[in-house]
Amino acid sequence: MSKFMVFLADGMAGEPLPELGFLTPLETVDKPNMDKIAAEGANGTLLTLPEGFPTSSDVANLSVLGYDLAKYYTGRGPLEAASRDISLAKDDIAFRCNLITVSGNVLKDYSAGQIKTEHSERIFKDLQAEFGSEKATFHSGVSYRNLLILHGNEFSDKVFYHKPDSSQGKKLSEIAYSPMDDSKEAQHTVEFLNELIRKTAPFLAKHPLNNNCPKPANMIWPWSPGKQPSLPRFDVKYPGIKAAVISAVDVIFGIAKCAGMDIIRVPGATGFIDTNYEGKAKAAVEALKTHDFVYLHIEAIDECSHMGDIDLKMHAIKDFDSRIVGPVMDALKGQDVTFALLPDHPVPIKLRKHTRTPVPVAIWGKHIKKDSIDRYSEQLAPNGSLGHMKGDEFMKKVLNI
């Protein structure tokens, strides 16, 4: 039976830059393994962030996996809660809750300098002890990626918010919360969040882990709220396909858990450039022995893009090619495996935020007819034979259904 491997490089796509001869960072770096997939397979594009939905990775990865956003999208918070085995009651609303750096009422850093997980855990434990209540609980995650859960029917998930990684350099007054409807619950939730942020800020400013820290975790920023999600199982949506997911971040594991996909956690996987690439590659090869489909997600490139660091982004892309794509393909050489390659969304280095531009896709497998594209490229992919895909078209082409 055929097997399927998806290489998902979070945030890898970008836009042409004058300083790179009007190439993108992806097009500039040496990436022989990704180019091999494109040159020996077929290319196209996939719309992962359609209008009407947030430009966030939960939306993008659900799109890649072919789930109907209009039916099943609930927000990022509840997906990450699922990843951490946090059960949500009927009236619970889970928010993703970043630790951020604020200076002069300006959001300076969406990640508090890529705060270490052990520091974040300590801070959230202290926040829970000081401010946790029957109405609000604080839960730590990976690095800056944490959770706030509001309890009770007095709250609403109908809150308009700004993504912190898309709001760096903006004044807090420009990214204020607002109710999405006229309900008293939505208005109350906005007021509650504002008050909680106001109360916790002085506490965080004085926290010992923020002493002499160049990018202190001096504010919480809750966003992307939602209630308990309900996704169709992956092996029901795609009958008979047993799937596994490898990642470092809760949003991907949360999607996997809600979709009944097996989760593989690799020691040393951090969600940044210091992640255990070799461990992830080895785990992917092993997973394909017992599964039909493996979704191998790498977060580091996205983080470098949000930092606006072009050199670091290109370094991360090269690492992805040489330490993930190459070793996995070499280990599976000669086997009946379809390889698919794509980002979940673009993060142009100058904008430092997600855009809705369709992402470049390359698929190589026995059932895929080679096209004329000779390398993996944002500017060449739209001319490939796969065309401009949306919905579950990408997954159906990968799985040959």
N, C-alpha and C positions, 0 to 999 in steps of 0.2 A: 504493500500500500504506500502511496505517496505520502511524504511528510512536508511540512510547511514551516519556514522560519521567517519571521518579520523582524528586520532590524529597524527600530524606531529611535531616531536621533532627535531628541526634544529640542526644538528651536533652531535647528541647523540651517534652514533656508534664510536667505537674506536678499539684499538688493545690491546692484552694481555700485562700486565706489570709485571715484576718480583716482584716488591714491593707489588703487589696485588695477589701473588700466581699464576701468569700467567693467571689471569682473567682480563677482561676489567672493566673500571669503571661501565658500565651498568650492568655487571654480578655480580659485588660486592655489589651493594646497595640493600637494601630491597625495593622491588617494587611489592607488591602483586597484584595490579590491572593490571599492564602490564603482569605479569606472568599468571594471570587468562585468559586474552585474548589468550595468546600463548597456555596454557594448554588445554583450552576448544575449541580452534579453530584449524587452520592450519597455518603452517609456511613455509617460503621460503626466497628468496632473490630477490632484484630488482636492476638492473643496472641503475643508475640515472645519472652518469657522463661518458658517452661513449667517447672514443677517438675521437679527431677531434673537440671537443668543450671545452670551458673553464671549469675549475673545480669550478664553482660558483653556488650560490644558485638559480639564475634564471634558469640556465640550469637544475639543479636538480629538482626543483619544477615543471617545465614544463614537465620533464620526468615522475614524479609521476602522473601528471594529464593526461598523455598519449598523449601529443602533439608531432608531428613529428618535431624534432629539425632541420633537414635538410631543411624543408619547412618554418618554422616559427621563428627560433631563430634570433633575431636582435641585442642583446646586452642588458645589464642591464640598461644603462642610459635611454633609451626611455621608458622602463617599469616603472621606478620610476617617470619619467616625467608624464606619464599617471595617475599614482596614485595621483599626486598633481595637476591634471587638467591643466597641461601646454600643450598647443597645439603646435605641432611641424609643421613648414612649410616644404615644400618638400625638401629643401636643409639644414634644421636644423640637427645638429648632437648633441645628448645628451650624456654626459658623467656622470657616477656616479663620485662624487668628494668628497673623504675623506678629513677630517682634520686629519693630522698626526703629530707625534712628531719625529723630526730629531735632532740628536746630533752628532757632528763630522762627518757629511756627511753619517751617518748611520740611516736607518729607525728604530727607537726604538719602536714606538707604532702606530699601524694602526688606532687607535681610539682617539688619543690624551687623553688617560686616561678615555675613555668612557665619553667624554665631555657632559655636560648637554645641553639639547635641547635649552634652553633659551640663553645659551652662544653661541652656534653654530649659532642660528638665528641672534644674534647681530653681530657676526663676518662676516657672509655672507652678511648681510645688508650693513656693512661697506665696504666689498670687492666690492660689486656692486656699491656703491657710488664712490669709488676711482678708480676702474678698469673696471667697466662695460662699454660696448660700443655697437655700432650697430653690432659688430662682435662677442662679447662674453657677456653672461649674467650669473650671479650667483644666484642660488636659494637654499634656506635653506630647510632642511628636518628634520629627527629625529636624534638627537645626532650628531655623526660624519658623518652621511649618507646624503650628499648633492649633488647638481647638478651643472654642468657647461654646458651651451649650446652654441655651435658655430653656427653662422648664415652665410650662403652664400655658393655658389658653389665653392669657392676657397678651401673649407675644404673637408676632406675625413674621413670616419670611418675605413679606412684600415690602422689602426695603431696597431702595436704590443705593448702590455703593460704587466706589472706585477701586479698581485693582491696585494694590500698592506698587507692584513692579511696573505698572504703566503710569505711575504718578510721581516718580522721583523728580525733585526739583519744583514741585507744585506747593503752593501754600495750603495749609489745612482748610482754610475757608473755601478754597476752590474745589475741594474733594469731600465736602461735607455730605453726611447721609441725608436722605430724604425719603418720605413714604411714597410707595408706588401706587397706593390707592387711598381712598378717603376714610378708611376704617380707623377706629380709635385704637385698634391693636397695632396697626402699622405706625401710627404717630407715637404711641407709647413705646414701641420698640426702638425707634429713633432716639427718643429722649433717654431711654434706659442705656443705650449704647454710649451716647454722648456723656452721660453722667459717669458711667463705668470707666471710660477712657480718662475723664477728668480726675477721678478719684485715684486711679492706679498710676498715673504719670508721676506724681511726687514720690510715691513709693519706689517706682522703678529708678527714678533719678538718684535715689539714695542707696540703691541696692549695692552691696559690696562687689558684686561681679561687674558692675559698671564703673567702678573707680578707675580713673586714668585710662579709660577705654576710648580709643579713637573713634569708634562707631558704637556708642552705647545702645543697649536695648532699652530705650527710655520711653517707649510707648507701645501699647497693643493696638492692632488694627484688625478688627473682625470684618469679614467679607464673605461673599458667596454663600448665603444661608439657604437651608432647605430642610425638608422633613425626610423621613425614612424612604429611601429609593426602592424601586421594585423592577429589576431588569429581568427579561427573559434569560434563561440559561443559555450559555454559548452553544452547548451541545444539543440544544433544542432548536435554536435559531439556525445552526449549521449542523444538521443531524449527523450523529456518529463521530463528530470531531472532538477528540479529547484535547483540551488546551491547558497550557501552563504559561505563567507570566513571571518574568524576572525584572526586577526594578529595585530602586532604593527609596522610593517616595510613596507616601500613603495614598495619594490620589489614584495612582495606577493600581496599587494593591486593592483599594476600595472598589474600583470598577471590577477587578478580577473576582473579588469575593462575592459581589452582588450578582455577577454573571456566572457563578459556579465554576470558575476557572481555577486551577490549582496554583497556589502561590509558592514561589521559590525565593527565599530570602538568603542572600549571599553575605557571609561575614565580610566586613570591611566595605560594603557598598554604602556610600555617603551621600550621593546626589550631587557631588562636585568633582573637580578634576583629580582629587586624591582618591577617587573610588577604586574599588578592586576590579579593574577591567579583566584581568586574567581569570579571576574567580567567576565573574559573570559569563565569560566566554565558555569556560569549562562546564559551568552549570547548564548552559544552553545546550551544549552537545549532549550531555548526560540526559537532560530532560527529553530530548527528542527520541531517546530509546524507549521511553514509556508513554510518550504523548504524540499526537498527530500534528500538533500546532504549538509553536513556541513564540511568544511575543517578548522580544528582548529590548527593553527600554533603557536608554541612557539619558540622564538628566543634565550632565555637566555642560554641554554646549549651550543649553538654554540659559544657565546661570551666567556664563561668560558673556553672553549676548546682552542680558539685562544690565550687566556691569559696564557695558560699552567698551570692552577691552578687545580690540580687534586681534591683537597678537595672541591673546589667551584663547579666543574663540577658534582661531586657526589651529593652534596647538591641540585643542580639544577635538577638533574635527580629525586631525591626523591620528590622534590616539584612538579615536573611534574606528578609523579605517584599519590601522595597523594592529590594534590590540583586541578588537572585537570582531569586525567583519572578516578580516583575513584569517585569523586562527580558527574561527568557526567554519568557514568555507573549506579550509584545508583539512580539518578534522572530518568533514562530511563528504570529501571529494569522492566521486564515483557512486554515491548513493542517490536514490530518487528523492531529492529534496528540492522544493521550490523556494527560492530566496526572493524576498521582497524588501525593498529599501525605501524609506521615506522619513521626513520629519513630521511631527504632528501639526506644526504651524511655523511660519517665519518669525524671526525676531531680527529685523534690520539693526545693524550695529549702531547707526546714528540715532534711530528712534528709541532703542532700548525697550521696546514693547512689542507685543504680538500684533500682527496684521492679518487681515482676512484673505490675503493673496493665496490662491491655490498652491499647494506644495508639489514639488517634483517627485515623481514616483518611478521606480524601476523594478521590474519583475523578471526573474530568470528561472525557467523551469521547462520540463519536457513538453508541457502543453502550451508554452508561450512561443509564438513565432517572432524571431529576431526582426527588429526594425533597423532603420538607417542611422540612428543616434549612436555616436561612438564614445560618449563619456557622460558621466552623471553631472547634470547642470540645470540650474533653474531656468536659464535662457534657452536651452535646447529641448528640455522635456516637453514643453507644449507642442512640439512638432512630432512627437512620437506617436506610434500606432495605437496606444491605449486611449488616446484622446483625453477629454476633460471629464473626469469622473466625479460623481457625487453619490450621496446615500451609501448603499451597500455594494455599489458597483466594483469598488476596489477589492473588497473581500471575496466577492464572487469570482473575480478574475484570478485572484491568488489561489482559491480553493478549486477552481475549474468547475463551478456549478452554475 
